[in-house]
Amino acid sequence: MTEEARTEKSISDELNKLGKQVAEALKAAWESDDRRKIQAEIAEGLQKFGDQVSDSAKKARESEKAKQIMTQAEKIVAEVRACNVTDEIRNGLVTGLEAINNELARLLERLEAGKAAAPAAPVAPAAPVAPAEPIAPTEPTQQA
């Protein structure tokens, strides 16, 4: 198997593993007790908030100004209820996937740059290669 085929196979394998792990992580996050607890807390909090707004609105219904405030409060409650946690999850996933894609793009750029810089076939050097550091002169030895 050539190095290029091994690299392509490795990238394919890793992307496949990444896809499976992302799916498993999402499934685990969705099915987690923490998510259920947070969802229950949010629902309970919104319910209490709605109850408090309704109680306050009932107490203030006598005046026209109170009716206007009640209408505005009901609009706010509706907007809060319409807000969805999935938007936050979606934004987090997009950010994570964007980071992964950026890193993969950098890796591909390095691989392509290395591929372009490498000669098609290995070429033997025409002349001996000079040492990186100069060789220190040795002292002459005396013969007996």
Rosetta blueprint (number, residue, H / E / L):
1 M L
2 T L
3 E H
4 E H
5 A H
6 R H
7 T H
8 E H
9 K H
10 S H
11 I H
12 S H
13 D H
14 E H
15 L H
16 N H
17 K H
18 L H
19 G H
20 K H
21 Q H
22 V H
23 A H
24 E H
25 A H
26 L H
27 K H
28 A H
29 A H
30 W H
31 E H
32 S L
33 D H
34 D H
35 R H
36 R H
37 K H
38 I H
39 Q H
40 A H
41 E H
42 I H
43 A H
44 E H
45 G H
46 L H
47 Q H
48 K H
49 F H
50 G H
51 D H
52 Q H
53 V H
54 S H
55 D H
56 S H
57 A H
58 K H
59 K H
60 A L
61 R L
62 E L
63 S L
64 E H
65 K H
66 A H
67 K H
68 Q H
69 I H
70 M H
71 T H
72 Q H
73 A H
74 E H
75 K H
76 I H
77 V H
78 A H
79 E H
80 V H
81 R H
82 A H
83 C L
84 N L
85 V H
86 T H
87 D H
88 E H
89 I H
90 R H
91 N H
92 G H
93 L H
94 V H
95 T H
96 G H
97 L H
98 E H
99 A H
100 I H
101 N H
102 N H
103 E H
104 L H
105 A H
106 R H
107 L H
108 L H
109 E H
110 R H
111 L H
112 E H
113 A H
114 G H
115 K H
116 A H
117 A H
118 A L
119 P L
120 A L
121 A L
122 P L
123 V L
124 A L
125 P L
126 A L
127 A L
128 P L
129 V L
130 A L
131 P L
132 A L
133 E L
134 P L
135 I L
136 A L
137 P L
138 T L
139 E L
140 P L
141 T L
142 Q L
143 Q L
144 A L
